[in-house]
Amino acid sequence: MDAATAMAIDGQRAFGMIGAVLWTLLRTGAMLMAMPLVGTRAVPVRIRVLVAGTLALAISPLLPPPPAFSGLDAATVLAVARELAVGVAMGLALRLVFEAGALAGELVSQGMGLAFAQMTDPLRGTSSGVVGQWFYLAFGLLFFAADGHLAMVSLLVRSYQALPLGAAWPDTAAMLGVVPGLFGQVLRGGLLLALPVMVAMLATNLAFGALARAAPALNPIQLGLPVAVLMGLLLLAVLIGELAAPIRALFELAFAAAGRVAAP
């Protein structure tokens, strides 16, 4: 084999590797852009693209070869759209779990009287309550503490094994029903997280309401807000030690739903 032939073969291999990485980058990048924490405005776009490219470069040799490029036809466009849709659906399933924490925080804020304490949340790209941001950060810390980032990489690899590049979805209707089905479970999970504090704050507010009717001269309404805030902070300090198990259960639901997107 002469030098020219060897150079041509090496060039074909290089273009084949670049094509495999680019095909893998579609699903990986879409998932990271839709995920919580990594896919937020707090992380610069260049960092997100760099992380997605690194993951695609690492897992592409472990995957089956991508489909051969036959030109920019309708099949190629549909294949690209399918990869983006799968990645976004898996990332959205993980983001919904974090929104359960934000929902729990907003419900707790209502009982504590801190619903007016709104500030810009860079992790969600909107304004939210301080208690909701506290829950969101707690979910993020537990996500990394429970090796959720490693489970995310494993989920990506399994999704390519279940739904290889260029393959058709076995059941489109089942895939479309995964995220809406998870939405109800997330709402219930967020409500259950906030329920103990909500019940305690309801009892506190009812007690001050009864005191206001019995002795209005004491003006218990002015005492109700600081007492409610202190009671809520005390209950949150007690609750933080019990958050790991329910949050991990929500993470397991999210990863199971994200896995069903590729293999319904």
Buried (B, 14 or more C-beta within 10 A) or exposed (E): EEEEEEEEEEEEEEEBEEBBBBBBBBBBBBBBBBBBBBBBEEBEEEEBBEBBBEBBBBBBEEBEEBBEEEEEEEEBEEBBEBBBBBBBBBBBBBBBBBBBBBBBBBBBBBBBBBBEBBEEBEBBEEEBBBBBBBBBBBBBEBBEEBEBEEBBBBBBEBBBEBBBBBBEBEEEEBBBEBBEEBBEBBBEBBBBBBEBBBEBBEEBBEEBEEBBEEEEEEEBEEEBEEBBBEBBEEBBEEBEEEBEEBBBBBBEBBBEBBBBBBBB
